[in-house]
Amino acid sequence: MNKTLNNVELRRINGAPELRMEVVEREDGSSQKYISGYAVVFDQYSRSFYDEWIEIIDRNAFASTDMSDVVMVVDHSQEVGDVLARSRNGVGTLEIGVDERGVKFRFPVPDTTVGRDVVELIERGDISECSFAFWVKADEWRYDVEIAGKHLDERRILEVDRLADLSIVVRGAYPTTS
């Protein structure tokens, strides 16, 4: 599903098998669960939007992106109860990195209702997808491109101006992160 709200573009990506749980033992004997994955994958086709166009995120699209305040949420919700982690100027509970594959993340699962629910749903395999919300600075279109026997328009995101959020979602626009 593609949504636009106040000119912020939201994209959802299937994170399986990259969306994963990790348990880290602490020095005091307790443990901390982490969720990690790729919220953006470069040079991969999205599913078609409205059976009219597809999208590709260029591998250089995040070279100068403003990631000064990014939240990890559930289904792009900005409600307090749906926040899982946050990074402000690279500091906080959300780790974000860009590598040759895409935009990756990692965060400690909070001991909140939504945190426990997300862990349960990931462990059961009910949730395995991620998404991202962003503002586009530059893109290019190719029209009537034949892809898998269909004629679709192709949008390539060349430059992302600002990353607003990363999100754990039920169903996304991209078929795979690998």
N, C-alpha and C positions, 0 to 999 in steps of 0.2 A: 504494500500500500504506500502510496506517495501522498503526503500531506504538505500543504503550505500554510503557515500561520505567521502573519506579520512578516512576510518575505523570507522566513526561515524555511529551508528545504529539509525534509526529513527523509532518510533512506534507511531501509531495514535490510539486514544481511543475515543469511543463514549461517550461524556460527558453528554448527556441528561439523566435525568433531572438535573444533578449536575452542568452543566455549566449554570451559572445564572447571572442575572443583579441585582444590588442593588443600590439604590440612597440614599446617606447620606446627610442630611442637615448640612450645616456649620453654625458656629456662626454668620457670616455676612449675613445670609439669603440665600446665594447661595447654590447650591447643587453639589455634586460630584458623578458621577456614578462609580461603581466598577464592575469588572467581577471576578468571583471566580469559582472554580471547582476542580476536581481531574484529573490530567494529567497522573497519573499512579495508577492502582488498583492492589493490590496484590492477588495472588492465583486465578486469573480468566483467562480462556482461551482466546486467541486471535482468530480472524478468521483464517482460514488456509492460509498459504503462498503458493501460486502456487499449491494449492490442494495437497501439499506434507507434510507439517509440521505445527504444532501450537506452540505457545509460552505461557509461564507462567512466571510472575515476582514473585519471592519468597518474602515473607514478610520481610525477613532480607536483601534483596538485597541492600538497601540504608543505611545500618547501618554505613558504613564508606565512603560514596560517597563524592567526591570532588564536592561541589556546590558553589565554590568560585566566579564564574562568570557565571551567567545564565541569558539569555535573554528570554523574552516572545515575540514571533513574530507571523506573519501570514504565514502559510504554510512553515515553516522552512526557510523563506527568511532572509538573513542577510543584505538586503538592508536597508539603513537608514530609509526610509519611511515606512517600515514594522515592525519596533520595537515598541512595545506597553509598555514595562516595562523592568527593569533590576535590578538584585541583584548582588552586588559585596561584597563578604565577609559578607553577611547578611544585608547589607545596600543598600537602594535604593527604587525604587517604586514597586518592585516585592517581595511579601511575599511568602515564600515557607516553607512548613512544612511536616513532615512525621508523620503519625499516624498509627494505627492498620489497617486502610483501604487502605492507599496508600500515594501518594505524592499529596498534595493539594497546591493550589495557590490562591492568591488574589492580584489585582492591581487596582489602579485608572485609569480609561480610559482617555488617553490623548486627548486633544482638537486638534486633527490632522485629516487629511482626512481619514487615515486608522482607527483611533480610532472611528470616527463617523460612518464609513462604517461598522465596526465590530459590533457596538451597534445596528445599524439598522438591520443587518442580523441575529443577535441573537434574537432581539425582534420579527422579522418576523418568526423565527423558521427555517430559511434557513441554519444556522450554529449551530451545537450543539455538536461538537466533539473537542477533544483535542489530542495532540500528544506530544512526547518527543524524543529528540535525546541524545544518550549516548554512552559511551565506556564500553564494557563488560570486567570485570576482571575475572569472573569465571562463567561457565555454565555447565550443564550436559544434556545429550541426552538419551532418551529412544526411541527405534525403534519399529515400527509396533504396535503402541498402538491403540486399538479400542476405538474410540470416536464417539458417535452419529451414529453408524453404519458404520463408515469409518475407514480405517487403515491408520494412520498418524504417523509421527515421532513427538516426543514431546521434545521441548527445554525448559529447566527451567533456567532462569537467576538467578544465585545464588548471584552474587556480581556485582554491577555497580561501575566502577572505577570513572567515571566523568560524570556529567550531563551537557550537552552543551546548550540545550534550551528546553523550553516548547513552544507549538505552538497551535494556534487556526486553525483548518483545516475544510475542507468540509466533507471529508470521512476518516475514520480511520480503523485500523486493529482490534481493540478490540470492541466487540459488546455492551458492557455496562460498566459503572463504579460502578454499585451497585451490 
